[in-house]
Amino acid sequence: MASLDIAGLTKGFAGHTVLHDLDLSVGSGEFWALVGPSGCGKSVLLRMIAGLLAPDAGQVRLDGRDITALPPAERDIAMVFQGYALYPHLSVAGNLEIGLRQAGKSRAETRTEVERVAAILGLTPLLDRLPQELSGGERQRVAIGRAISRRPKLFLFDEPLSNLDAALRVHMRIELAELHRQLGTTTIYVTHDQVEAMTLADRIVVMNQGRIEQSGRPMDLYHDPDNLFVAGFIGSPRMNFLDGAVLGRPGCTLGARPEHIAVSRTGGTLPGWVDHVETLGSETNLIVGTREAGTVTVRLFGHQAFVPGEAIFLEFDRSRALYFDAGGRRLR
């Protein structure tokens, strides 16, 4: 385990700055997720930590050691990419062994480490198979195993589950969480999927246009966002943004989570009508049209019997309403 400290990290391409003077401190053994829209700079940041890109300015320190100018092989970091990057002609055992052999480990040491990693990841029955004989989830486990076998101080994951189907992503999220509990290795995880970030990470960094908008514990970002961007990015369905005049606060923007809005057929603050019903079994999402506030999404738990065109009223949980100024900053 090791701490990671980033100070003033800046990077540009062809005269365009993609990372602006970033500062970040990750505690030893913590699991951090980097999230944000495409092009926000999260993968560029990960590659600079790994040494695959050189910063234009700033410093990267791992456990107090300045690694900014070190090549990737000397950083004591292991990275798992979106693609599995396995050697197709080598068995699972061969893929797990190759890094150890390149590091000069003896045959006995290599065998012991491969057996250890295979046991952790449930790969022992698959050691003789070639990559083309494995499922997507099994291939990803091999890629992760190759990283684990090096016993690095820091794990970097760059959208490792994005090539998997929905059910397998859920399964792999559970495996990754359990793996982190077992190993306790400091981890930085890039993802476009906020569900992965919310369920895996100790802390989340929300990035936008090369800057950090906010970082913190998942539920702190959910309930206490600093600005409109974070409020709209974290949460699914996303937060509703309405004219503050709906709740008597003209001149600002009202933010209301879909689950913080109640529905009544008899009366309430905001009249409207059901435009669309999303019946998901465990919950029902209503897309509601209103004359005063436009379209509003409401999240109800369980199956709720509403039909398109039905007249309804919305009532907001005022204790959970958030307000933002004209520049998007949170009003506290």
FENCORDA-V903224 format. One record per helix or strand of 2 or more residues. SS is the DSSP state (h for helix, s for strand). FROM is the first residue (numbers start at 0). LEN is the number of residues. Records with the same first field share a line. If there is no record, write none. Layout:
SS = FROM-LEN + FROM-LEN
This chain:
s = 3-10 + 15-11 + 30-5 + 56-6 + 64-2 + 76-4 + 153-5 + 185-5 + 202-6 + 210-6 + 239-4 + 252-4 + 260-4 + 269-10 + 282-8 + 293-8 + 310-6 + 321-3 + 328-3
h = 41-9 + 71-3 + 91-11 + 106-15 + 123-3 + 130-3 + 135-13 + 165-18 + 193-7 + 217-6 + 227-6 + 243-4 + 257-3 + 317-3
